[in-house]
Amino acid sequence: MKAGTLQPRPDMDTLPFRNAEDVERALPRVLDHLRAGGVVAYPTETVYGLGCALESDALARLSALKHRDPRKPFLLLIAEPGHAPGLEWTPLARRLAETFWPGPLTLALASEADAFPPEVRSADGTVAVRATSHPGMRRVLQALGAPITSTSANEPGQAAALDAGGAARAVERLGGTGILILDGGPLPPTPSSTVVDASRVPPRVVREGAVSLTALRTAIGEVDEG
């Protein structure tokens, strides 16, 4: 069996997701699954992720699947800023988004108190968002018109999956059922997204990754480290 290919399972469906034609064929099924509260494993520009719509039952299902500490919120994947109303955009945050989105930069932004569920809102009131550059997922998010969660498809403490087979095996070991796997093929090893707390001035780098400190400073000037 080739790396990344999956054996059929009655509790885990896989859809081809490797090109524009695959994405269009998969789109109605993916949207129905998300809108019904389902969890999807999907490729991004960095690793395979697990996501669901911002609906209470779906968020509870994903939290249980990942054995998530409730103090650690899920970040959000979006296609464009307008799909996540309730975020407070500073001028520097907007410049970062204009410079590096879509791409592997996660921005933590202040949010209105009732705009987001607690599973995605940190103790300080920020919500972390990223506009993915993966074309298939951008198509899904544009069609959905709303964010989905993004957490790496792996067991806690293990490396994130770089192909659909790895994502499926991680879900199986986690005990997940009813997960829809989007097979976007193998992903090259890539640094994780850079995380910047853009709710403050100057912005602070929480985690350096694919976008370097030098690139951030070139875009906006002063940036705090760590």
N, C-alpha and C positions, 0 to 999 in steps of 0.2 A: 504494500500500500504506500503511495507517495506521501511525503511529509505534508501535513495540513489537510489531507483528505479524511473524511469521517465515515464511520460505520453508521448505518441507519439505526435510530433509536426511537421507540414509540413515544418517549417523553421529551424529545429534543429535536426540533426540526431545523434543517439547514437549508439556506437559500443561497444560490450563487450571487455574488455581489462584486464581480471583478471588473466590470466595464459598464458603460452607460446603458447598454441594452439590458444587462442583468439587473441594474438598479431600477430601471423603469418597470421591468416585470415584477420585481420584488416589492415595489413601492406600496401598492394597495394592501398587501398582506402585512407589511411592516407597520403601516399607519393604523390598520385595524387592531393589530396586536398591542401597540402602544396605547391607543385610545381605550382599549379594554382592560388596561392595567397590567399588561404583560411586561416581562423583562427581555431585553434584547442584548446579545453579545455582538459587538460590531468593531470594525477596524477604524483607526484614526490615523493621523499623521505621525503618531509615536508608537502606541501599542494597541492591542485589542482592549476594549472597554465593555463595561456592563451598564446598561441604562434603562430608565423607565420614565414615564411622564410624571409630572408633579402632582400625583394623586395619592391620597393617604394610604390606601391598601397596597398600591404598587411600591411606594416608598418603604412601607413596613416589610413587604416581601423581600425587597432588595437588601434592606438592613439586616434581616435575618439571614439571608443567603451569605452575605459577606461577614457575618458576625461583627457588625459595625459598632464601635463605641459611639454611643449617642452624642458624645462631646466632639466627635470628629465629623463635620458635615460633608456631604457630597458636593463636589463642584458641578457646575452646569455647562453643558455644551449647547452653543447657540449658532445660528447662521448669521445673525446680525443683531446689534444692540436693541433694536426695537422689539425683538421677540422676548425680551426680559424686562418689561416695565416695572418700575419700582426701585431701580438702581439709581444711585446718585453719582453722576459723572462729573468729576473735576476736570478742568481744562487739561491737566497733565495726563489724566487717565484717557481722555479722548485722543490725545496725541499718540499715546502708546498704542491704542487700538487702531488708529489710522495708519500707524507705521508698521505694525507687526501682525495685524489680523488680515485675513485668516492665517493662523499659524500657531506654533507651540508656545504661546504666552498666555498664562492664566492671570487674570486681574481680580483681586479681592476689592469689592466696592461696597460702600455703605448702602444700606437698603432701608426702605420704609418698613415699619414694624410689622404690618400685616400683609405685606406683599408676597412673602415666601413662607413655605412650611418650615418648621424647625429643623427638619432633616438636612436642609441645605443652608441654614443660617447659623453662623458662628456665634459664640458667646458675646463677641463685641459688635454684633449686628451686621457683619459683612457677609456678602455672598460672593463666591469665587466663580468666575465665568471665563469661557474660552470659545472663540470662534474657530472651529476646526477648518483646516484646509483640505481634508479628505473629500474629494468630489462627490462620492456616493452619499456620505453622511450629510454633506451640505444640502444635497437634493432632498434627503429625508427631512431635515430640519426646516428647510424652506417650505416644504409641503405641509408639515405639521404646524408651522407658524408659532411654535412654542419651544421652550428648552426641554432637554432631557438630562438626566443625571449622567455623570461620567465618573466611573471608578474602575480601576484596572481589573481585568479579568484574570484573577489569580487568587490563590489561597493566601491568607495573611502571612506575611513574612517570606513569600515565595516570589520569584521573578514573574513579571507580567507576561502574558501570552503574546507571541509574535505571529501566530497564525490561528486559523479557525479551529484546527485540531487541538491546539494547546488551550484555547478558550473553552472548548467543549469538555476537555479532560478536567480543567480546573472547576468548571461548573458541576461536573459529575462528582468530583471529590468533595465539593462543598454541599452536595445533597440537593442541588437544584433540579427542578422539574418544570416542564412547560416553557423552557427558554427557547427563544428563536435565535439561531446562530446565522449571522451574515458572513459568508465566506468571501472575504475580499482578497484572499491569497496571502502569502507570506509577506511580512513587513521587514524592512532592513533594520538592524539594530540602530536605535536612535536615542539620543538623550531625552529624558522626560521634559515636560514643559517647564519653562521658567515661571515661577510664581512671584508676583509682585503685589504687595499691599498698596493699592492705589487710592485707598480711602484717606490717606494722610499726605502731608506735604513736608518734606519731599517724600516721594514713594519709597518704600522699603522692600528690598529683595528678600523674600522668605525662603526661596529655593532657587539657586541658579541651575539652569538646564540648557536647553537648546538655544535660547537667546542670551547672549553674553552680557556681562556688566558693561563692557565697552560699547556694545550696540545700544543698550538702554541709555547710557550717558550721552551718546551721540544724538539720540532722539530727543531727550528732554533735559539734559544737563545733570543736575545733582540727583543722585540716588543713594539712599542709605544701604549699607550691607548688613545683612543678618540682624 
